Amino acid sequence: MNRTRPTTTLDAAVSQVMRRLLPFLLLMYVLAFLDRANIGFAQKALQHDTGISNAAFAFGAGVFFVGYALFEVPSNLLLHRVGARLWMCRIMVTWGLVSAAMSLAHTATSFYALRFLLGVAEAGFFPGVIYYLARWFPQSARARAVGVFYFGAPLAFMFGSPLSGLLLDLHGAFDLAGWQWLFLIEGGLASVVGVWAFFYLDDRPEDARWLAPEARQALSAALDDDARAAAAHGPHNLLAALVDGHVLLLSAIYLLIQMSVYGVIFYLPQQVAVLMGESVGLRVGLVAAVPWICALALTWYVPRRADLTGTHRRWAVVLLVLAGCGIGVSGLAHSPLSALLALCCAASGFIAAQPLFWTFPTRYLTGAAAAGGIALINSLGSLGGFIAPTLRTSAEHAFQSTSAGLLLLGAASLLAALLIGTLMRRDVSRDTSAFPQPIHRAR
């Protein structure tokens, strides 16, 4: 008969940290996702009012990731130096202000400039949080922690989709267009939460007065053990991390994943609107939230299962195959219901796969090498968000088919699954300590 594992001081500390930090970090990620993806809701109204072409919109949607990628590594190194509470405050306040300024984008040039600046302002947020979580959660709980953080993406669309649709319906209030209200309110919320972050976050467990001394000690000891294990096999400094083969492979995989993610996200509201035969508004926003409800459920279950069994790589492969097939089928489906079900599979797959992916570099890197390496992976990977809209539009024009772009993005997800299942498997066989292994728990 199996016995329940007794709760340890470390378990209690991890649970307390989860309750304290993750809801706030989740709120931050919801706002980040809204401010980078709300352009999909504003697309038609923005283009109608400004005359921006489809090609210009695709370029502007993607140029965000150029600014984002260029400043990822320096931003994360500054976070490592000055601490998360100050740097997260700076990131959120500036990106909120730039996002609100998107309400002034009336030409293609101003649209490009503000999207680029939004990327610069937000650079370092996501890898900063991944690095921050690695400094608070031991490896045995990290996939669960990152998984909860990743709830931000589906939650942003579950609640943000109706909110964005509702704000668009404010068209004409105080002589402002609906898309202007969208940028002003969602950008303003980010700046407010950024100020809150300065007073709420602690840089490391040793600074957390809300943890009991024995809890701080147990948590610090576990994190020190993880850091020593990473230092034994990973790169020992920033420069070594930036040219490391494992890091570059992970960057390529993440680029493919992000191509799938943003190639769908930027166009999901319009795709759902076409399926429903309506313009984007509250009703379309509610239906567009359905795939993210499915993603939320799978992201809750899978990282916990992977942490218990050590099957992070296997689950990542399965989920990326699910995402690739879902993306492709959504472009070929003949009925709105089947297309929506395919989008549910796509969103569930590429959202739930990412917390598993981030356990690979956080097990392999530590210290400044972790700050720089994680930022590099996210930086190069985020270029997928720049490539995807243009690639999707080009494929649709070349083949004169709206499904061609989706099939190409689905293939990117399948290629990511192939790389994880083959090349990373060879890496594991050469260095079994470098990537997640099964966790054997006492019963």
Summary of the structure (lengths in Angstrom):
residues: 443
radius of gyration: 21.1
end to end distance: 9.3
largest distance: 69.3
contacts: 1700
relative contact order: 0.15
helix: 83%
strand: 0%
